[in-house]
Amino acid sequence: MGSAFRLSYPTVRLVTAILVGCVLAAPTRGPAGEAQALMRKIEARHATAGDMTARFTQTYRSGVLGRELVERGKLSVKRPGRMLWEYEEPEKKVFVADGRTFYFYVPADRQVVVRDQAGDRRAPALLLSGEGTILDQFEVSLETAPPGRQRLRLVPREPDPEIEVVLVEVDSALRFRRIEVVDAQGNLSRFSFEEIEEDVGLSDRIFHFQIPPGVDVITG
């Protein structure tokens, strides 16, 4: 289970970047396409929320093996670049960023992976830092969606081995309800969100990770 979590790290980081990295885009000249206009509305709507909590279900399906893993837990995000994924089942795990450093902790493995957030110029990091918008990093188009939902297809403007395509689904209030990521190997990660609450006044303290004593620390 722990290895599957570590393999999903780029995807979790990307999904968090989309959730908390939406900022008001600079005004553009000329008419925008329908998909671009919807993406700007989503960015503007989420720029008004300082923090958010939600229950999540993450489904990971291997493109090679065809195996599927379903995990559930609680998500907390706060600008700028802070996030906390608390996996509760089937295994307890923690993925947290304090705005400077990423931490990945699987208690059963007695191991913490530590990586620096600064200096990463890939799409997820730029979105988390507020240095870019979705439209800066992705080409967007409309997809068919279920009733009451709208769906966008995002394709990286620059080749990215971690991201082939992203599908973003929002409800009538433009809140993120589902995000699907497919990588170059055909692996699919689907995140569904429920019990969404915004502007709950999250404390910065919850994004501070204290490395437990006696665990292996892997950096880089």
C-alpha positions in Angstrom: 0.0 0.0 0.0 2.8 2.4 0.9 4.5 2.0 -2.5 1.2 2.8 -4.3 1.0 6.0 -2.3 4.4 7.1 -3.2 3.8 6.4 -6.8 0.7 8.6 -6.7 2.6 11.6 -5.2 2.9 13.6 -8.5 -0.9 13.1 -9.1 -1.8 14.2 -5.5 0.4 17.2 -5.9 -1.2 18.1 -9.2 -4.8 17.8 -7.9 -3.9 19.9 -4.9 -2.4 22.5 -7.2 -5.6 22.7 -9.2 -7.7 23.0 -6.0 -5.6 25.7 -4.3 -3.7 27.3 -7.2 -6.7 28.9 -9.0 -6.0 32.6 -9.0 -7.7 35.5 -10.8 -6.2 35.5 -14.3 -5.0 38.8 -15.9 -7.6 40.4 -18.2 -7.3 39.2 -21.8 -8.0 41.0 -25.1 -10.5 39.6 -27.6 -13.2 37.0 -27.1 -12.4 33.8 -25.2 -13.6 30.4 -26.2 -16.4 28.8 -24.1 -14.0 26.4 -22.3 -11.5 29.2 -21.5 -14.3 31.3 -20.2 -15.5 28.6 -17.9 -12.0 28.0 -16.6 -11.6 31.7 -15.8 -15.0 31.6 -13.9 -13.8 28.6 -11.9 -10.5 30.4 -11.2 -12.2 33.5 -10.1 -14.7 31.7 -8.0 -12.0 29.7 -6.1 -9.9 32.8 -5.7 -12.4 34.1 -3.2 -12.0 31.1 -0.8 -9.0 31.3 1.5 -9.2 27.6 2.6 -11.3 24.5 2.1 -11.9 21.1 3.6 -13.6 18.0 2.0 -13.9 14.3 2.2 -12.2 12.6 -0.7 -12.2 9.2 -2.4 -9.2 8.4 -4.5 -9.3 5.6 -7.0 -6.0 4.5 -8.7 -6.0 2.1 -11.6 -2.7 0.8 -13.0 -2.5 1.0 -16.8 -0.2 -2.0 -16.9 -1.6 -4.3 -14.3 -5.2 -3.2 -14.4 -5.4 -3.4 -10.6 -7.5 -0.8 -8.7 -6.9 0.7 -5.3 -9.5 2.8 -3.6 -8.5 5.1 -0.7 -10.5 7.6 1.4 -9.8 10.4 3.8 -10.0 14.1 4.6 -8.4 17.0 2.6 -7.5 20.4 4.0 -6.1 23.2 1.7 -5.1 26.8 2.3 -3.4 29.4 0.2 -0.6 29.8 -0.5 0.5 26.3 -1.3 -0.5 24.5 1.9 -2.2 21.2 1.9 -2.9 18.2 4.1 -4.2 14.8 2.7 -5.1 12.5 5.7 -5.6 9.0 4.3 -7.8 7.0 6.7 -8.5 3.8 4.8 -7.5 1.2 3.9 -4.2 2.5 5.3 -3.3 5.6 7.3 -1.0 7.9 5.4 -0.2 11.6 5.4 0.8 13.9 2.6 1.4 17.5 3.7 3.0 20.7 2.4 3.7 23.8 4.5 4.4 26.1 1.6 8.1 25.3 1.6 8.4 21.5 2.0 6.5 18.4 1.0 6.3 15.5 3.4 5.1 11.9 2.7 4.6 9.7 5.6 3.4 6.1 5.7 3.4 5.0 9.4 3.5 1.3 8.5 6.7 1.8 6.5 8.4 3.9 9.2 9.6 6.2 6.5 9.2 9.9 5.6 10.0 11.3 2.1 10.9 15.0 2.2 11.1 17.2 -0.9 11.6 20.9 -1.4 8.7 22.9 -2.9 10.9 25.8 -3.9 12.5 25.8 -7.3 10.1 23.3 -8.9 9.0 24.8 -12.3 6.6 22.1 -13.3 2.9 22.9 -13.7 1.7 21.7 -10.2 4.4 23.7 -8.4 3.7 26.9 -10.4 0.0 26.6 -9.7 0.6 26.1 -6.0 2.9 29.1 -5.8 0.5 31.4 -7.6 3.0 32.0 -10.4 0.7 30.6 -13.1 -2.9 29.9 -13.9 -4.5 26.8 -15.3 -4.7 28.5 -18.8 -1.0 29.3 -18.6 -0.2 25.6 -18.2 -2.9 23.7 -20.0 -5.0 23.8 -23.2 -8.6 23.4 -22.2 -11.7 22.1 -24.0 -15.3 21.2 -23.0 -16.3 17.5 -22.4 -19.8 16.0 -22.0 -20.8 16.0 -18.4 -23.6 14.5 -16.2 -26.6 16.6 -15.5 -25.8 19.5 -13.1 -22.1 19.3 -13.8 -19.6 20.8 -16.2 -16.4 19.1 -17.3 -13.2 20.4 -18.8 -10.4 18.5 -20.5 -6.9 19.8 -19.7 -3.8 18.9 -21.8 -0.4 20.2 -20.8 1.0 22.9 -23.1 4.4 21.4 -22.6 5.1 17.6 -22.6 5.0 16.2 -19.1 5.8 12.6 -18.3 3.5 12.8 -15.2 0.5 14.2 -17.0 -1.2 13.1 -20.2 -4.6 14.6 -19.7 -6.7 15.9 -16.8 -10.5 16.0 -16.6 -12.0 18.5 -14.2 -15.6 18.3 -13.2 -17.5 21.1 -11.3 -21.0 21.4 -9.9 -23.5 24.2 -10.5 -21.6 26.4 -7.9 -18.4 25.8 -9.8 -16.9 23.7 -6.9 -14.5 20.9 -7.8 -16.3 17.6 -7.5 -14.1 15.3 -9.5 -10.6 15.4 -11.0 -9.2 12.6 -13.1 -5.5 12.4 -14.2 -4.1 10.0 -16.8 -0.3 9.8 -17.1 1.8 8.7 -20.1 1.8 5.0 -18.8 -2.0 4.9 -18.9 -2.4 5.0 -15.1 -5.6 6.6 -14.0 -6.2 8.5 -10.7 -9.7 9.7 -9.9 -10.5 12.0 -7.0 -14.0 12.6 -5.9 -14.9 15.3 -3.3 -17.9 15.5 -0.9 -18.8 17.5 2.2 -17.0 20.5 0.9 -16.7 23.4 3.2 -15.0 26.7 2.5 -13.5 29.5 4.6 -13.5 27.5 7.7 -10.6 29.3 9.3 -8.0 26.6 9.1 -5.0 27.1 11.4 -1.5 27.2 9.9 -0.5 24.7 12.6 -2.2 21.8 10.9 0.1 22.1 7.9 3.2 21.8 10.1 4.6 18.2 10.0 6.8 17.0 12.8 8.9 14.0 11.7 8.3 11.2 14.1 11.4 9.9 16.0 13.0 6.7 14.8 11.7 6.8 11.2 13.9 6.8 8.0 14.1 10.2 6.3 14.5 10.2 2.5 15.3 13.5 0.9 15.5 14.8 -2.7 
